[in-house]
Amino acid sequence: MKQNNYTNILILLIVITYTVLFIFSIDFCYFWDNIQQTSSEAHFFYTTNFSIFPTNKFNLEFGLTGYHPPLIGLITATLWELLGYNIWVSHAFIYLWALILIYNTQQLIRHFVPENMVGWLVLILLFEPTVLTQFVIASPDFILLTAFVISIRAIIEQKHFLLVFGAFFLFGINMRGVFAGIVLFVSNFIYLLYVSDFKLTSKTLIRNLLPYFPTFTFLALYYILYFKINGWFFTNSPYSEHYTLPSNMARIITHFAEFGLRSIENGRFLIWGLGMYVFYLSISKFKKWSNEVKFIAFIFAGLFSIYFIFIFISQMPFSPRYFMPFYFLLSIIVIKKIIENKKFKHVISFFLIILILEISGNFWIYPEKIAKSWDTTLGHIPYYSLRKECFNYIDSEKLDYNDISAGFCLYGNRKVIELKEPEKRIGNEVNRKYFIYSNISNVEDEIAADFKNKSKWREIKRFEKSNVYISIFERITF
């Protein structure tokens, strides 16, 4: 009973934390890739009366991304119809998913650690900076992680209806969910055939395939329709270069370094270091691992392999949010082995160190020339108030929007980003009279250096809070 009370206190702490963050962030505008994947796609359905035909080519304002399944856009547009065209709708929807994630993580973890350790492990998993930040910005990747956890729990507990729900949202939320879903699907049958006591018959095979049928039907219909109307995903897409082969060995080495940095940043390095240590100690004892641990080890290996291969076959920039699912699994494996290993004394103290490092990840700030994934750290939060100050200044000074361009997150139609201002657009070129520059935007080094040339640009206003700043530059010479 005391163990349950102890766990309940820690779970309550997690619920309170997420509730406070929800209230605090309820009016935060769309941020980072969420602008395109959630808002732009939702506007496509909202403004076309839920057209089922993805007839547009890539459109940064009202359009589908193409390779991402359209589920989050459909749901968001539906919620706007039911609850109103407001930014809080997305945050409330993600808060619901947070409660689902907390519950299912707790239930899943009980398969791996003693009851008195459940609360600590859930705390470590859900206080990770990337997870917290994806919640705050109402990101589809938060739904991806939740659906991923639900699906694993459903497979371990053989709850087929729960797997229908988890798999549908996992595969349907975006392309990273499709990757994770494929790995989960394959690992599911490896687990059934080679690890558990499952007996393969036509009846049991059909029973285990059926939970995936609604999802595969949905994806097949969408992709067939999309390809028939639009052709390949990246036609007229600004992101097509991301999916081309690296041009030389130097690019591969840089990509590899990026993969490593995004894997361990935001305080994750201790878990990765311990993971290598656990691998070294336990690889020869893999056959003695429980069926559940083997299962999540298969999934971890599959996910890691996919993204590792991308180093060599793409130029896709990595983000810590891409690695949330397999970092989640790695943390479970590592902490389970720490608890089992008698060499690790004072386990709770060890957990506290991991938590402190994770929390410190919200304060990792790099030199200006090193791009930072601002959507994976709570350190970006001052951006929202600074953005309001910046645009209030522009409006009060009556600057012409046709004369203004900006970096990532600041350009585009304010209506799409804020759901407030009608048709006020900021360009993304650097050839206009004014440019809104921010460290949030991760602009190219050449552009950043150009703004330091006082013979070409002058800073007319700067807004700054903590480690985030937004500046408005006026061009002196063209």
C-alpha positions in Angstrom: 0.0 0.0 0.0 2.8 2.4 0.9 4.5 1.6 -2.5 1.2 2.5 -4.3 0.9 5.7 -2.4 4.5 6.7 -3.2 3.8 6.0 -6.9 0.5 7.9 -6.8 2.3 11.0 -5.4 4.8 11.0 -8.2 2.1 10.5 -10.8 0.1 13.4 -9.3 3.2 15.6 -9.6 3.4 14.7 -13.3 -0.3 15.5 -13.8 0.0 18.8 -12.0 3.1 19.8 -14.0 1.4 19.1 -17.3 -1.8 20.9 -16.1 0.2 24.0 -15.2 2.1 23.9 -18.5 -1.3 23.5 -20.4 -2.7 26.6 -18.6 0.4 28.6 -19.2 0.7 27.7 -22.9 -3.0 27.8 -23.8 -2.7 30.9 -26.1 0.8 30.0 -27.6 0.6 30.3 -31.4 1.7 27.5 -33.7 5.4 27.0 -33.6 8.2 25.3 -35.7 7.0 22.5 -38.0 3.6 22.6 -36.3 2.8 25.6 -38.4 2.8 23.5 -41.5 1.8 20.1 -40.3 -1.1 21.1 -38.0 -2.3 24.6 -39.0 -1.6 24.7 -42.7 -3.1 21.2 -43.3 -6.1 22.0 -41.0 -6.7 25.1 -43.1 -6.7 23.0 -46.2 -9.7 21.0 -44.9 -11.3 23.9 -43.1 -11.4 26.1 -46.2 -12.4 23.4 -48.6 -15.3 22.1 -46.6 -13.3 18.9 -45.9 -12.4 18.0 -49.4 -11.2 14.4 -49.6 -9.2 15.2 -52.7 -5.6 16.5 -51.9 -5.5 18.3 -55.3 -3.0 21.0 -54.4 0.7 20.9 -54.9 2.8 21.7 -51.9 1.5 24.9 -50.3 3.0 26.5 -47.2 -0.2 28.4 -46.4 -3.2 26.2 -47.0 -2.0 22.8 -48.1 -1.1 19.2 -47.3 2.5 18.2 -46.8 1.9 15.0 -48.9 4.2 12.4 -47.3 2.6 13.1 -43.8 -0.8 11.3 -43.5 -3.4 14.0 -43.0 -4.9 12.8 -39.7 -3.9 15.8 -37.5 -5.1 18.3 -40.1 -8.5 16.5 -40.3 -8.9 16.3 -36.6 -7.8 19.9 -36.0 -10.2 21.3 -38.7 -13.0 19.2 -37.2 -12.3 20.6 -33.7 -12.4 24.1 -35.1 -15.8 23.4 -36.6 -17.1 22.0 -33.3 -15.4 24.2 -30.7 -14.5 27.3 -32.6 -11.6 28.7 -34.7 -9.2 29.2 -31.7 -5.6 28.3 -30.8 -6.6 26.9 -27.4 -8.4 24.1 -29.2 -5.1 22.5 -30.2 -3.7 22.8 -26.7 -6.8 21.3 -25.1 -6.6 18.4 -27.5 -3.0 17.7 -26.7 -3.7 18.0 -23.0 -6.2 15.1 -23.4 -3.4 13.1 -25.0 -1.1 14.0 -22.1 -3.5 12.4 -19.6 -3.7 9.3 -21.9 0.1 9.2 -22.1 0.6 9.5 -18.3 -1.9 6.6 -17.7 -0.6 4.3 -20.4 3.1 4.9 -19.5 2.3 4.0 -15.9 0.6 0.8 -17.0 3.4 -0.1 -19.4 6.1 0.5 -16.9 4.6 -1.9 -14.4 5.7 -4.7 -16.8 9.4 -3.8 -16.3 10.1 -2.4 -12.8 8.9 -3.0 -9.2 6.0 -0.9 -8.1 8.1 1.4 -5.8 10.1 2.4 -8.9 7.2 2.9 -11.3 6.6 6.6 -10.4 10.3 7.4 -10.8 10.6 5.9 -14.2 7.4 7.6 -15.4 8.8 10.9 -14.1 12.1 10.4 -15.9 10.3 9.5 -19.2 7.8 12.3 -19.1 10.0 15.1 -17.8 12.4 14.8 -20.7 12.7 18.2 -22.3 11.7 17.1 -25.8 8.5 15.4 -24.5 7.5 18.4 -22.3 8.2 20.9 -25.2 6.3 18.9 -27.7 3.3 19.0 -25.3 3.7 22.8 -24.8 3.6 23.5 -28.5 0.7 21.1 -29.2 2.8 19.0 -31.6 1.6 16.0 -33.5 4.8 14.2 -32.4 3.4 14.2 -28.8 0.4 12.2 -30.2 2.9 9.9 -32.0 4.7 9.1 -28.7 1.4 8.5 -26.9 0.1 6.2 -29.6 3.5 4.4 -29.7 3.2 3.7 -25.9 -0.4 2.6 -26.2 0.5 0.2 -29.1 3.4 -1.4 -27.2 1.2 -1.9 -24.1 -1.6 -3.3 -26.2 0.8 -5.9 -27.8 2.3 -7.0 -24.5 -1.1 -7.3 -22.8 -2.7 -8.8 -26.0 -5.4 -6.1 -26.0 -6.4 -6.1 -29.7 -9.0 -3.3 -29.5 -6.5 -1.0 -27.8 -4.0 -1.8 -30.5 -6.5 -0.7 -33.2 -6.7 2.7 -31.5 -2.9 3.0 -30.9 -1.8 1.8 -34.4 -4.3 4.1 -36.1 -3.0 7.2 -34.5 0.6 6.1 -34.7 0.6 5.4 -38.4 -1.8 8.2 -39.2 -0.2 11.2 -37.4 2.9 11.7 -39.7 5.6 10.0 -41.7 7.8 9.4 -38.6 4.8 7.6 -37.1 4.6 5.4 -40.2 8.3 4.5 -39.7 7.7 3.7 -36.0 4.5 1.8 -36.9 6.3 -0.4 -39.5 9.0 -1.2 -37.0 6.3 -2.0 -34.3 4.4 -4.2 -36.8 7.5 -6.2 -37.6 8.6 -6.4 -34.0 5.1 -7.5 -33.0 5.4 -10.6 -35.1 9.0 -11.3 -34.1 7.8 -11.1 -30.5 4.9 -13.4 -31.2 6.8 -16.0 -33.2 10.3 -16.1 -31.6 10.0 -14.8 -28.1 6.6 -15.4 -26.6 4.7 -18.8 -26.4 2.5 -17.8 -29.4 1.4 -20.7 -31.6 1.0 -19.7 -35.3 -2.3 -20.9 -36.9 -4.4 -19.2 -39.5 -6.9 -18.1 -36.8 -4.2 -16.6 -34.5 -2.5 -14.9 -37.5 -5.7 -13.2 -38.6 -6.5 -12.2 -35.1 -3.2 -10.4 -34.7 -3.3 -8.8 -38.2 -6.8 -7.5 -37.8 -5.9 -4.6 -35.4 -3.8 -3.1 -38.2 -6.4 -3.4 -40.9 -8.2 -0.1 -40.3 -4.9 1.8 -40.3 -3.5 0.1 -43.5 -6.8 0.8 -45.3 -6.7 4.5 -44.3 -3.1 4.9 -45.4 -3.6 3.0 -48.7 -6.6 5.1 -49.7 -4.8 8.4 -48.9 -1.5 7.6 -50.7 -3.3 6.1 -53.7 -5.4 9.2 -54.0 -2.5 11.5 -53.4 -0.2 9.9 -56.0 -3.0 9.7 -58.6 -3.7 13.4 -58.3 -0.3 14.9 -57.5 2.4 12.4 -58.4 5.4 12.1 -56.1 5.5 13.8 -52.7 8.2 16.4 -53.3 6.9 18.0 -56.5 7.3 21.7 -55.9 8.3 21.1 -52.3 11.0 23.2 -50.6 12.0 20.1 -48.7 12.8 17.9 -51.6 16.6 18.4 -51.1 16.3 16.8 -47.7 15.6 13.4 -49.3 18.4 13.4 -51.8 21.7 11.5 -51.4 24.5 13.4 -49.6 26.8 15.1 -52.1 30.1 14.1 -50.6 31.8 12.3 -47.7 32.1 15.6 -45.7 28.3 15.9 -45.8 27.9 12.4 -44.5 30.4 13.1 -41.6 28.5 16.3 -40.7 25.2 14.4 -40.9 26.6 11.7 -38.6 27.8 14.4 -36.1 24.3 15.9 -36.2 22.7 12.5 -35.5 24.9 12.1 -32.5 24.3 15.6 -31.1 20.5 15.4 -31.5 20.5 12.0 -29.8 22.3 13.1 -26.7 21.4 16.8 -26.3 19.0 18.3 -23.8 20.5 16.1 -21.0 20.0 12.8 -22.7 23.7 11.9 -22.8 23.7 10.1 -19.4 21.1 7.6 -20.6 23.0 7.0 -23.8 26.2 6.5 -21.9 24.6 4.1 -19.5 22.9 2.4 -22.5 26.3 1.5 -24.0 27.4 0.3 -20.6 24.3 -1.9 -20.2 24.8 -3.2 -23.7 28.4 -4.2 -22.9 27.4 -5.9 -19.6 24.2 -7.6 -20.9 24.6 -8.6 -24.5 25.9 -12.0 -23.7 22.9 -12.5 -21.4 20.3 -11.4 -23.9 18.7 -14.8 -23.9 17.9 -14.4 -20.2 16.1 -11.1 -20.7 12.4 -11.2 -20.2 10.1 -11.5 -23.2 8.9 -7.9 -22.7 12.4 -6.4 -22.6 13.4 -8.4 -25.7 10.3 -7.0 -27.4 11.2 -3.3 -26.7 14.8 -4.0 -27.6 13.7 -5.2 -31.0 11.7 -2.0 -31.5 14.6 0.1 -30.3 17.0 -1.6 -32.7 14.7 -1.2 -35.6 14.0 2.5 -35.0 17.7 3.3 -34.4 18.6 1.4 -37.6 16.2 3.4 -39.8 17.5 6.8 -38.7 21.1 5.7 -38.7 20.6 4.6 -42.4 19.2 8.1 -43.1 22.7 9.5 -42.4 23.9 7.9 -45.6 20.9 8.1 -47.9 19.4 11.5 -47.2 20.2 15.1 -46.1 17.3 15.3 -43.7 18.1 17.5 -40.7 17.6 15.5 -37.5 15.7 16.7 -34.5 15.6 15.3 -30.9 11.9 14.8 -31.4 12.5 12.2 -34.1 14.2 10.1 -31.5 11.6 10.3 -28.7 10.2 6.8 -29.2 13.6 5.0 -29.1 14.9 7.2 -26.4 11.8 6.3 -24.4 12.6 2.6 -24.9 16.3 3.0 -24.1 15.4 4.7 -20.9 13.2 1.8 -19.8 15.9 -0.8 -20.6 18.7 1.2 -18.9 16.7 1.9 -15.7 15.5 -1.7 -15.5 19.1 -2.9 -15.7 20.2 -0.3 -13.2 17.6 -1.6 -10.7 18.6 -5.2 -11.3 22.4 -4.5 -11.1 23.7 -4.7 -7.5 26.6 -2.5 -8.5 24.3 0.5 -8.7 23.6 1.4 -5.1 21.5 4.4 -4.0 19.3 4.0 -7.1 17.0 6.9 -6.1 20.0 9.3 -6.0 20.9 8.1 -9.5 17.4 8.8 -10.7 17.6 12.4 -9.3 20.9 12.9 -11.3 19.1 11.8 -14.5 16.2 14.2 -13.7 18.5 17.1 -13.0 20.4 16.5 -16.3 17.1 16.3 -18.2 15.8 19.5 -16.7 19.1 21.2 -17.4 18.5 20.3 -21.1 16.0 23.2 -21.2 18.9 25.6 -20.8 21.4 24.3 -23.3 22.2 27.2 -25.6 24.7 26.8 -28.4 26.9 29.4 -30.2 25.0 31.2 -32.9 26.5 29.2 -35.8 25.2 25.9 -34.3 21.6 25.3 -35.1 19.4 24.5 -32.2 16.1 22.5 -32.2 14.1 25.1 -30.3 10.9 23.0 -30.5 12.6 20.5 -28.1 13.4 22.8 -25.2 11.3 24.9 -22.9 14.0 27.5 -23.3 12.1 28.8 -26.4 9.1 30.0 -24.3 10.1 33.7 -24.3 9.6 33.7 -28.0 5.8 34.0 -27.8 5.8 37.2 -25.8 8.6 38.7 -27.9 6.8 37.8 -31.1 3.7 39.8 -29.8 5.9 42.7 -28.9 7.6 42.6 -32.3 4.3 42.6 -34.3 2.7 45.2 -32.0 5.7 47.5 -32.8 5.3 46.8 -36.6 1.6 47.6 -36.4 2.0 50.7 -34.2 4.7 52.0 -36.6 2.5 51.2 -39.6 5.3 49.3 -41.4 4.1 47.9 -44.7 4.0 44.1 -44.5 4.9 44.0 -48.2 8.3 45.5 -47.2 9.0 42.9 -44.5 10.6 39.5 -44.6 11.7 37.2 -41.8 13.3 33.9 -40.8 11.7 30.6 -40.0 8.7 30.7 -37.6 8.3 34.5 -38.3 7.5 34.5 -42.0 4.2 33.4 -43.5 0.6 34.3 -43.0 -0.1 35.4 -39.4 -3.6 34.0 -39.7 -2.2 30.5 -40.1 0.2 30.9 -37.2 -1.9 32.8 -34.7 -5.5 32.2 -35.9 -6.1 35.9 -35.3 -4.7 38.4 -37.8 -6.4 38.1 -41.2 -4.1 37.9 -44.2 -1.0 39.7 -42.9 1.9 38.0 -44.6 5.6 38.2 -44.0 8.0 37.1 -46.8 10.9 34.8 -46.4 13.3 36.5 -48.9 16.2 38.8 -47.8 15.5 41.4 -50.5 13.0 43.6 -48.8 13.3 46.8 -46.8 12.9 45.2 -43.4 13.9 41.8 -42.0 12.8 40.2 -38.7 15.8 38.3 -37.4 15.8 35.9 -34.4 18.0 33.2 -33.0 14.9 31.0 -33.0 15.0 31.0 -36.8 18.5 29.3 -37.2 19.2 31.4 -40.3 22.1 30.5 -42.6 25.5 31.7 -41.4 25.9 34.0 -44.5 22.7 35.7 -43.8 23.4 36.2 -40.1 26.8 37.6 -40.9 25.2 40.0 -43.4 23.2 41.7 -40.7 26.4 42.6 -38.8 27.4 44.7 -41.8 26.4 48.2 -40.6 26.8 49.7 -44.1 24.0 47.5 -45.3 21.6 47.1 -42.3 20.7 48.9 -39.1 18.9 47.5 -36.2 15.8 49.6 -35.5 14.3 47.6 -32.7 15.4 44.6 -30.5 13.2 42.5 -28.2 15.0 40.2 -25.8 14.2 38.0 -22.9 16.3 35.3 -21.3 18.2 33.5 -24.2 15.8 34.5 -27.0 15.8 37.6 -29.0 14.0 39.1 -32.0 15.4 42.1 -33.9 14.0 44.2 -36.7 16.6 45.3 -39.3 16.2 48.1 -41.8 18.1 47.9 -45.1 20.3 50.9 -45.7 21.5 49.9 -49.2 20.2 47.5 -51.8 
